[in-house]
Amino acid sequence: MTDPFDYDLVCIGSGPAGQRGAVQAAKLGKRVALVERRGTVGGMCLATGTIPSKTFREAVLWFSGNNQVNGGATQTVQRPTAPQLLARVDEVVAREGSVIANQLSRNGVDVMCGDASFVDPHRIRITNGGVAREITSANILLATGTHAVPAPGSEPNGETVISSDDISNLKRLPKSLAVVGAGVIGIEYASMFAALGVQVTVVDRRDRPLEFLDAEIVDELIHQMRKRNVNFRLGEAVESLTVEDGPPPRAVLLLESGKRIVADMALFSVGRVGATDMLALSNAGLTADDRGRIVVDAQFRTSVPHIFAAGDVIGYPSLAATSSEQGRLAAAHALGVSAAPMAEHFPIGIYAVPEISMVGAPEHALTKAKVPYEVGIARYREIARGQILGDDSGFLKLLFHRDDRRLLGVHIIGTGATELLHIGQAVLGLGGGLDYFLSTVFNYPTLAECYKVAALNAANKLAM
């Protein structure tokens, strides 16, 4: 009997969710295709998102001397040019793209480049350079990601008004930068440019940035950024944006309060919307919300039973790591394979300068839930490795249940925070707590010793 469909699963989008979903299906022996609108695989994650931004950060740290041992002082180095910073980004993106392409090829996934759109619930049209082809699939995984919300009243031009998607194509570094939006992306780039000596002003209508994080961690981040001359205009909203011709051209932001900010460049980071506008979702019986996102159930199934969605296009938590796991689980569910749900505790990493990471509950969530807890803190300056690295401002905070001493949350700011977090994540996931850290020996000198010091700090408080 002839199979009525060309494929068992077609993944639209080759970012972490689409890539992992395609590979999972291929490893189950299924016929799989992956559609990517760009000429290379990797999606937004590789093109303009996670990989370029984190590589850009490492280049910034290298040029600014912030990754060098200097006793905590900032080195004076020659200001780099945009091409110098982005050369490393291009190199890493090219290598990672080759790794992803090789993985897909090795697993027998058919990769097709072009814009995908639904013809009907099982049929997809792929258009590339005016040439179209159609394929059919028993199941479809939407993993199209997101794109930046444009600036109000002025489209990004890649020069004076930009979005985070434009960073990897910068031709010059500004002397002054206005960042509109103090979310994760806005704060990351604001801190990176400040580390280069750029005069940065951050504008956000909220009174505090990154409200989901531990308040003490955010306070330290703001303190460190202010030390690099970052100005915060919180509780403020942009009423209008204009571009003065110059020379040089400059962005002029008028705030609702009447304040006026003039900068060489304005970076708008006020959110992202799902990249679903080109999919012709109505032909498949689907709709997206007002931010282009697609609603799914616990198995990542949309309202159309054979169509699934995963990654940033479904909204929170919109992390590359969680998107990857969502894609794998969605493919398994689509193909009728039993799969355990995603782990309850997933890590969050914010690659600002300094770095931040967390897993589990922050203090304000525990307080709201009336959970009795105790805090243990270890400061990098108290740890030999912190002295060696010249990081005297970082710290690690552990939250323990006062009754059964279980670990409830881990919050870190400072060098290596996103790597250091995984020790706490493992203990949290396995149901461990204070007694584990008190009895465990850590390598010396390492930042991991912070766990022992923070546990001792909490134990002393509990003993009182």
N, C-alpha and C positions, 0 to 999 in steps of 0.2 A: 504494500500500500504506500503510495506516494505521500510524503509529508506535505501538508498544505502551506507550510511556512519555510522561508529561506533559513531562518535562524531560530534557535531556542530562546536566545536573549540578545537584544540590542541595547547597548548603553550609549546614551547621548551625552557627551561630555567626557573628557579624558583626565579630569582632575583626580584627586584622591578617591572620591566615591566611585566615579565611573571606571577608573583604572582597576581598583580593587574588586569591584563587582564583576568586571569582565574576566579577570584572572581567576576569581573564585568559580565562576561558571565554567570556564575552560578546564579547570582542574577536576570538575565533576564530569568531564567528558562531553560537554554540550557544545553545540555550534554557536559561536559568539561573534558579534561584530561590535565595534566601537566607532562612534562618529565624533569627529572633532572639527570644529569650524576653522581652526588655524591650520597652518601647514605642518606643524609639529605637535606632538602629544604633550600632555602635562597640564592642560587647562590653565585657568587663571592662577592656580597655585604656583605654577612654574613660570607663566608668562609675566605676570605683574604682581603677584601676591606673596605668599609665604616665602618661597625660596629667594626671589630677588630682594625682598625687604630685609630678610635676615642676613643675607650676604652683604647687602649695603651696610647694615649695622656693623658687621665685622670689619669691613673696609674703613668705615668711619672710625672705629676704635683703633685700628692700626695706624691710620694717618694722624689721629689726634693724640696718640700716645697713651690712651686710656687703658690699653691692654698690656702696658709695660710696667715692670716693677719700678716704682718711683717714690716709694714712701708716702703714697697717698696724694702727692702733688700732681698737678696737671703739667704735662710736658709742653714746652713751646716748640711747635713744629711748623714747617711751611704749610700754608693752606693748600689743600689739594684742589684740583680742578674736577668738574663733573665727569669728564671722560676718564680720569684716573680712578675715581671711585667706582665707576660703572664697568670698567674693564674686567674687574674680578667678578662682577655680577654676570656679565656675558659669558665668561668662562665657565662658571658653575652651572648656569642655566643650560648651556650647550651640553655639558657632561651629563647632567641629570636627565636631560631629554633623551640622550642616547641610552642611558640605563633603562628608562621607562619603555622606550621603543623596543629595546632588546627583550625586555621581560614580556611584553605583549606578543612579540613575534615568536619567542621561545615557547609560549603557551598556545600558539595557534589561533590567536585572536585576529580577525580581519579588521584592519584599521582603514577607515574611509574619511577623507577630508572634505569638508563642505558644510553648508548650513542645512540643518535638519528641520523638517516640519512634517506634521501629521497630514496624511491624506485621508485616512480613516483610523479607527482604533488599533489596527494591526499593521498598517502600511505607512512607511516613512519615505518622504522624498528628500534626497540629498542633492543640493545644488552647489556646484563649484565652477566658477568662471563661466556662468551661463549654461553649463551642461548639467542636466539633471538625470538622476537615476532613481529607481524606487526599489525598496527592499521590504520584506514582510518578516514579522517575528511573532512567535507565540507570546513572548513577554518582553516588556520594554522597561528600562531603568532610566529615569530622567535625573541627570547629574550635571546640570548646565551651570551651576554656580551662580555668582552674582556679578553686578557691575556697580561702580560708584554712582551715587546720586549726584546729578550735576549741580553746579553752583546756581543759586537763584538769580535770574536776570542776565547771566553771562556764562556762556558755554566755556569749558576749559579749552585753552588754546595751546597748552603745552609749554608756554613761556611765562606769562604773567599770572594767569589763573590756571591752576592745575588740580587734578584729583590724585589720589594715591596710585591710580593706574598709570599715571604719567611719569612717575619718579624714575623708572628705568630708562626713560628717553630724554632726561634732562640734558640740555646743552651747556648750562652754566649753573653755578651755585649763587644764590642770592646773598646779598649782604644783610637783608632783613626779610623775615618771613612771617606772615599771619596765618595761623592754623585755625580754621573754623571747625570745631568739633573736638571734644576732649574724650572721645571714646578710645578704644584700644589702638586703632590705627593712627588717629590724630596724635595721641600721646607718644606713641613709638617714634613717629617721624619728628615730632617737635623736639624730643630729647636727642635724637640723632643729629639734627641740624644744629642744635645748641652746642653739642659736643664739638662741632666744627668751628664754633665761634660765631655762628650766624645769630643775629638778634631776633629772637622769636617771641611772638605774642600769641597766646592761646585764648580763643573766645569760645564760650559755651554757655547755653542758656541754663544749664544746671548749676546748682551751688557747689557741687563737688563732682570731680571726675571719677570714673571707675567705681561707682557706688557699690558694685557687687563684691569688691575686694575688702579685705580687712582695713579698717579706717586708719590704724597705726601705720600700716604699710603704705597707704596712699599719702599720709602726712609726710612720711620720709621721702617718698618719691618727689612730691612737690617741693620739699625743702632742697633736695639735691638739684632739681631743675632750676629753682630760683638762684642757687649758687652759681649756675651757668647763665644767669641773667635772662631767664625766661620770665616773661610777664604773663600773668593770668588775669583774664577778664571774665570771671565767672558770674553767672546770673545775668548775662548779657546776650542779646540776639542781634544778628545782622539784619538791618532793614533794607540796605541796598548795597550793591557792588558796582563800581565803575572802574574803568581802566584809563589812566591818563597817558597820553601819547608819549610824553617825555621830550627829549631823551634823558635817561632811559625810561621806558614805559613803566608805570607803577600802578599797583592795585590800591584803590581807595575804598575802604569799608566804612559805611555809616551805620552805627549801632542804634538800636531803638531808644537808648538812653540819650542819644545826641552826641556821643563820643565819636571821634573820627580816627581811624587807624590807616596809616599810609605805609605800604611795604613794597619791596621790590617784587615780591611774589606772594600769592595767596593760595594756600592749600586747603581745599574744601574736603572735609572728611565727616560728613553729616549723615552717614548711613549708606547702606547698599541695598539694591533691589534685585530680585531674582531675574536671571537672564532667560525669561520665558516668552518675551514678546514676539519672537520669530518662530515659535513652535507651532502656531496655529492650533492651540490646545482645544478649541471648540470642535475641531474635526474629530477629536478623540473623545469628546464628551467631558472634557476637563475645563476647569477654570482656575485662575490664580487670584490671590487676594490683591489688595491695592498696592502691595509692595512686591508683586511678582512671585510670591512664595506659594508653594503647593502644600496642601494639607494631606498628611498621611496618618495611618494608624500605627499601632505599636510594632507592626511588621513592615512598616514603610510602604504600605499599599495605599494607593490613591482611591478615589471613589470609583474608578474603573478597575475591576479586580486583577487584570493582568498587567496593569501599568503601575510601576513603583517609582519612588523618588527618594533621593538621599543627598546628603551634603548640605552646603550652604543654601541651596534652593528651597529647603524645607524650614530654614530659620535656625533658631538656637539649637546647639551652642555655636555653630558655625566655626569649628576648628578643623584644621587639616587632619589631625589625628582622629577625631571622632567621625569626621566625614568618611575616612578610609574604612573604619569599622562598620559604619552604617551601610556603605556600599556592599561590603562583604555579606552582611546579614540580609540585606534586601535581595541580593542574588540568590542566597540560599532559600529564603522564603518563596521567591518567585518560582524556583525549580522544585519546590516541595521537599526540601531537605531540612530536617530539624536542626535548629540552632539556638543556643542559649542567648538570652538577651544581653545587651551591652552592659558592662560592669557599671555599678551604681556610681562609683567614685572615679571620675576622669580628671586628669590634670589640666590646669589652665596655665599657659605660659605667656607672659607679656614681655616682648623683647625691646623694652625701653632701655635707656641708659640712666640708672642701673636697671638690671633685669629683675623681673618679678615672677613668682610662680606660686600656685596654691592648689590644694586638693582638700576636699571635705568642707566643713562648715566654717564660716567666719564668726567672729564674736557676736555681731549684731543679730545673726540668724539664731544662734543658740540662746541669746537673751530673749528674743521675741518668742521662741518656743519654750521658754522657761526651763531650759536644760541647765542643771548645775555643773559648772566647769571650773577648771583651774588653768592658769596660763604659765608656761615655761618659756623663757627667752634666753637665747645665746647670741651674743654680739660678736661679729667677726673680729673686732679688735681684741677680744679676749682669747681668740684661737690662734695658735701658732701659724697655721696656714693663712689666716687672714692677714697677719703681720707680714708674712712672706710676699703675699700678693699686693700688699699696700692698700687693701680695702678696709678702711676703718669705720665705715658707715653701714655696712650690711648687717642684717640680723635674721635669725630664724625663730619663729614662734610656733610652739606646739600647744594645742588645746586638748585637755584631758577631762573625762567625766569624773566628777568628784567622788562618786559612789563606787563605781567599778573600775576606775582608772583607765578605761578604754581611750584610745586616741580618737579624737573627733575632727581635728583639722590641722593642717600644716600650712604655714604662710611664710614665705621667704622673700627678701629683697637683697640683692647684692650679686657678686660674681658667681657665676655658675648656678644660679637659682633653679633654672629649669632642669638641670641635670641632678642637682642635689635633692630635689623634691621626690624623686622616684623611690628613695629609701622609705620615706614617710608614706608614700602611696601604697607600697607593698604591705607595710605594717597595718595600715588602715584597712586595706582590702582583706587581709587575713584575720582581722578582728583583734589585733594586738594592741598593746598600750604601754603604759609607763614602765612596767616591770621589765619589758623587753629591752628598752633603751638603757635602763639602769644596770642590767646584767651583761650587756653586749660590749665587746671590745671593738673599737674602730681603729683603722690605720692612723698612724701619727707620722707627720702632721698632715691632716686633711680637714677640709671643711665639714666632712661628715661627723667630726667630733662635736659639732654644734648640737647634734641630736642628744648626745650624752649630757652636755652642759645644760641644755634646755630642760631635759628630764630631771636632772638634779635640782634645778631651779624650781620646777613644779613640785617635786617631792618635798623640798624644804617648806614650801608654802602649805602643802597638805598636812605636814607634820605639826604645823603650828595650830 
